[in-house]
Structure formats: C-alpha cells, structure tokens
C-alpha cells in the first residue's frame, strides 16, 4: 500500500488461463495473503443470481447503461458472453493506480490484451498453463461442475486460449499448487518493487545523499 513517506503507483496484475488450470484458486490464495491486493469487480448486464451481492460480486446494470458507458469509453475492456455483457470499469482502476493500490484481474486472454493496450506500463500479464490437456480434463471431471459435452468444449476452448500465451509477460505451468503459488507471489512482489512504480525513491535518495554524516 502507498503511504505518505513511500508513495507508489499500483500494479494491474492480470491472470489468465484455460478453465481448470487453477487460476482462481491461485488468485484467491494471493489475495488472502496480500491485504493490499483487491479484485477488480466487473460490470454486467446479466440478472443477479441467488447468493450474489451487488457491487461485491458484480456491478449489475441495464443494457442501456452499459451501452452508455461503452460510448463514453468508460471500460478498460468489455465483451459479450453468452448473451450478456461484461466489462471492467476504468474509473475505479485509474483511482486505485494513482492511490498506490494493486488490482487483480481474473479474466481471459482477450481482456488481458485490451487492458494491456490501454495501460501498457501498469499491466502485468500472467498466463497459467496446465501440465497437459489430459490433466486439464481430469481436473474438470473431478470438480464435477459440468456435463461431459461442456468439459469437451472447454478442452477445445483451452487450445485456442493456449495459443495466445506468447502475448503474456510471464508464463508458468501449474503442475504443483504450492510451487505455482510461490511463482505467482514472486512475480507480484518483483513487479511491486520496480523503480518506476515507486515514486518515493528519488526524494528518499536525495535525503540520503544530503544527510550529514
């Protein structure tokens, strides 16, 4: 987090992967261990579902309001998904960056591409690969959330997503959860420490050089 002595600019940490590669579990662990990292809350036109909380899970808006925001270029990225629209509002992200707060995005490769195009210095893109497509299928079957035909469709979609991993800044294979989590945490820590994000360095350096010894 930013403070008066050590002001900094935040990081946009974008994590993408095929369904079943472990992205969501890794992101949840990262957020649990880092109180200064907040999840980007998407906006959507779909109806709220039982158990969801407005403005915590999603910002729910009408089609007309979503279109108004598109026209106003108020999204970092947006897409049509299964008959509904989803997008990442720009204003809260810009505010978080300027206040030195870090934002985590759990999105697909297209969303990662769009955010990186609009925020090239702030965006850090991480792609998580499965050990194999067979292991990916096993994980999808084990979690028992989808019918067989849905699982096969996810496997085919995974091939298309994997083709784009070369567009990302960091890529690793999630063949061991703890090792993969350590990799993701190291990436996050290293990006937070980059010189250009730490606005305080110049003033601190000057103070040290002018210090009487």
C-alpha positions as CSV (number, residue, x, y, z in Angstrom):
1,X,0.0,0.0,0.0
2,X,1.0,3.6,-0.6
3,X,1.8,5.9,2.3
4,X,2.9,9.5,2.8
5,X,6.6,8.5,3.2
6,X,6.7,5.9,0.4
7,X,4.1,6.8,-2.3
8,X,3.9,4.4,-5.2
9,X,1.8,3.6,-8.2
10,X,-0.2,0.5,-8.2
11,X,0.0,-2.7,-10.3
12,X,-2.6,-4.2,-12.5
13,X,-2.0,-7.9,-12.1
14,X,-3.8,-9.8,-14.8
15,X,-4.0,-13.6,-14.5
16,X,-5.4,-15.8,-17.3
17,X,-5.6,-19.5,-18.0
18,X,-7.8,-22.2,-19.6
19,X,-10.7,-23.3,-17.4
20,X,-9.4,-25.9,-14.9
21,X,-5.7,-24.8,-14.9
22,X,-6.0,-23.5,-11.3
23,X,-6.2,-19.7,-11.9
24,X,-9.0,-19.0,-9.5
25,X,-7.5,-21.0,-6.6
26,X,-4.1,-19.3,-7.1
27,X,-5.7,-15.8,-7.2
28,X,-7.7,-16.5,-4.0
29,X,-4.6,-17.6,-2.2
30,X,-2.7,-14.5,-3.4
31,X,-5.5,-12.2,-2.2
32,X,-5.8,-13.9,1.1
33,X,-2.0,-13.4,1.7
34,X,-1.8,-9.8,0.5
35,X,-4.3,-7.4,2.1
36,X,-3.3,-4.6,-0.3
37,X,-4.4,-6.5,-3.4
38,X,-8.0,-6.0,-4.4
39,X,-10.0,-7.9,-7.0
40,X,-11.5,-5.9,-9.9
41,X,-15.3,-6.0,-9.8
42,X,-16.7,-6.4,-13.3
43,X,-19.9,-4.8,-14.5
44,X,-22.5,-6.9,-16.2
45,X,-25.9,-6.8,-17.8
46,X,-27.0,-10.3,-16.7
47,X,-29.5,-10.7,-13.8
48,X,-28.2,-11.1,-10.3
49,X,-28.1,-14.8,-9.2
50,X,-29.1,-16.2,-5.8
51,X,-26.4,-15.7,-3.3
52,X,-24.7,-12.9,-5.2
53,X,-24.3,-9.4,-3.6
54,X,-24.5,-6.4,-5.9
55,X,-21.2,-4.4,-6.0
56,X,-19.3,-7.2,-4.3
57,X,-19.6,-9.9,-6.9
58,X,-20.6,-7.7,-9.9
59,X,-21.9,-4.2,-10.6
60,X,-25.3,-5.0,-12.2
61,X,-26.6,-2.5,-14.7
62,X,-29.1,-2.3,-17.6
63,X,-28.2,-2.8,-21.2
64,X,-28.8,0.9,-21.8
65,X,-26.4,1.9,-19.1
66,X,-23.8,-0.5,-20.3
67,X,-24.1,0.9,-23.8
68,X,-23.8,4.4,-22.5
69,X,-20.5,3.5,-20.8
70,X,-19.2,1.9,-23.9
71,X,-20.0,5.1,-25.9
72,X,-18.2,7.1,-23.2
73,X,-15.1,4.8,-23.4
74,X,-15.5,4.1,-19.7
75,X,-14.3,0.4,-19.9
76,X,-10.8,-0.9,-19.9
77,X,-12.2,-4.0,-21.6
78,X,-15.6,-5.5,-22.3
79,X,-17.1,-8.4,-24.1
80,X,-20.4,-10.2,-24.9
81,X,-20.5,-13.6,-23.1
82,X,-23.5,-16.0,-23.5
83,X,-26.0,-13.2,-24.3
84,X,-24.8,-10.8,-21.6
85,X,-22.2,-8.1,-21.5
86,X,-19.3,-7.9,-19.0
87,X,-16.7,-5.2,-18.6
88,X,-14.1,-3.7,-16.3
89,X,-14.9,0.0,-15.5
90,X,-11.9,2.3,-15.9
91,X,-12.6,5.0,-13.3
92,X,-12.0,2.8,-10.1
93,X,-9.0,1.2,-11.7
94,X,-7.4,4.6,-12.5
95,X,-8.1,5.7,-9.0
96,X,-6.6,2.6,-7.4
97,X,-3.4,3.0,-9.5
98,X,-3.0,6.7,-8.6
99,X,-3.5,5.8,-4.9
100,X,-0.9,3.1,-5.0
101,X,-3.4,0.2,-4.7
102,X,-2.9,-3.0,-6.6
103,X,-5.7,-4.6,-8.6
104,X,-6.1,-8.3,-9.6
105,X,-7.9,-9.3,-12.8
106,X,-9.1,-12.9,-13.2
107,X,-10.0,-12.7,-16.9
108,X,-9.4,-14.3,-20.3
109,X,-6.7,-13.5,-22.8
110,X,-8.8,-11.0,-24.8
111,X,-9.4,-9.0,-21.7
112,X,-5.7,-9.1,-20.8
113,X,-4.9,-7.9,-24.3
114,X,-7.3,-5.0,-24.1
115,X,-6.2,-3.8,-20.7
116,X,-2.5,-4.0,-21.6
117,X,-3.2,-2.0,-24.7
118,X,-4.7,0.8,-22.6
119,X,-2.4,0.6,-19.6
120,X,0.9,-0.7,-21.1
121,X,3.1,0.4,-18.1
122,X,0.7,-0.6,-15.4
123,X,-0.4,-4.0,-16.7
124,X,1.4,-7.2,-15.7
125,X,0.1,-10.3,-17.6
126,X,0.5,-13.8,-16.2
127,X,-0.7,-16.9,-18.1
128,X,-1.0,-20.3,-16.3
129,X,-0.7,-23.5,-18.3
130,X,-1.9,-26.9,-17.3
131,X,0.6,-29.8,-17.2
132,X,-1.2,-31.4,-20.1
133,X,-4.7,-31.4,-21.7
134,X,-5.3,-34.8,-20.2
135,X,-4.6,-33.5,-16.8
136,X,-6.8,-30.5,-17.6
137,X,-9.7,-32.9,-18.5
138,X,-9.1,-34.9,-15.3
139,X,-9.4,-31.7,-13.1
140,X,-12.6,-30.6,-14.9
141,X,-14.1,-34.1,-14.4
142,X,-13.0,-34.2,-10.7
143,X,-14.7,-30.9,-9.8
144,X,-18.0,-32.3,-11.2
145,X,-19.4,-29.0,-12.2
146,X,-20.0,-29.6,-15.9
147,X,-21.6,-32.2,-18.2
148,X,-19.3,-34.3,-20.4
149,X,-20.1,-32.2,-23.5
150,X,-19.3,-29.0,-21.7
151,X,-16.0,-30.4,-20.5
152,X,-15.0,-31.4,-24.0
153,X,-16.0,-27.9,-25.2
154,X,-13.8,-26.4,-22.5
155,X,-10.9,-28.6,-23.6
156,X,-11.2,-27.4,-27.2
157,X,-11.5,-23.8,-26.0
158,X,-8.3,-24.3,-23.9
159,X,-6.4,-25.0,-27.1
160,X,-7.4,-21.6,-28.5
161,X,-6.5,-19.9,-25.3
162,X,-3.1,-21.6,-25.0
163,X,-2.2,-20.3,-28.5
164,X,-2.1,-16.7,-27.0
165,X,0.1,-17.4,-24.1
166,X,3.0,-15.8,-26.0
167,X,1.4,-12.4,-25.6
168,X,1.9,-12.6,-21.8
169,X,4.8,-11.2,-19.7
170,X,5.0,-14.3,-17.5
171,X,4.1,-17.9,-18.2
172,X,4.4,-21.0,-16.0
173,X,2.9,-24.5,-15.7
174,X,0.7,-25.3,-12.7
175,X,1.8,-28.8,-12.0
176,X,2.2,-28.2,-8.3
177,X,-0.1,-25.8,-6.5
178,X,2.4,-24.6,-3.8
179,X,5.2,-24.1,-6.3
180,X,2.9,-22.3,-8.7
181,X,1.7,-20.1,-5.9
182,X,5.2,-19.2,-5.0
183,X,5.9,-18.3,-8.6
184,X,2.9,-16.1,-8.8
185,X,3.7,-14.4,-5.5
186,X,7.3,-13.8,-6.6
187,X,6.1,-12.1,-9.8
188,X,3.8,-9.9,-7.9
189,X,6.5,-8.9,-5.4
190,X,9.0,-8.2,-8.1
191,X,6.6,-6.0,-10.1
192,X,5.7,-4.0,-7.0
193,X,9.4,-3.3,-6.5
194,X,10.1,-1.9,-10.0
195,X,11.7,1.5,-9.8
196,X,9.2,3.4,-11.9
197,X,6.3,2.4,-9.7
198,X,8.0,3.6,-6.5
199,X,7.6,7.4,-6.7
200,X,9.3,7.8,-3.3
201,X,12.7,6.7,-4.4
202,X,14.0,10.0,-5.8
203,X,13.1,12.0,-2.7
204,X,14.5,9.3,-0.5
205,X,17.7,9.1,-2.4
206,X,18.2,12.9,-2.2
207,X,17.6,12.8,1.5
208,X,20.2,10.1,2.0
209,X,22.8,12.0,-0.2
210,X,22.2,15.2,1.7
211,X,22.3,13.6,5.1
212,X,25.1,14.9,7.4
213,X,27.4,12.1,8.5
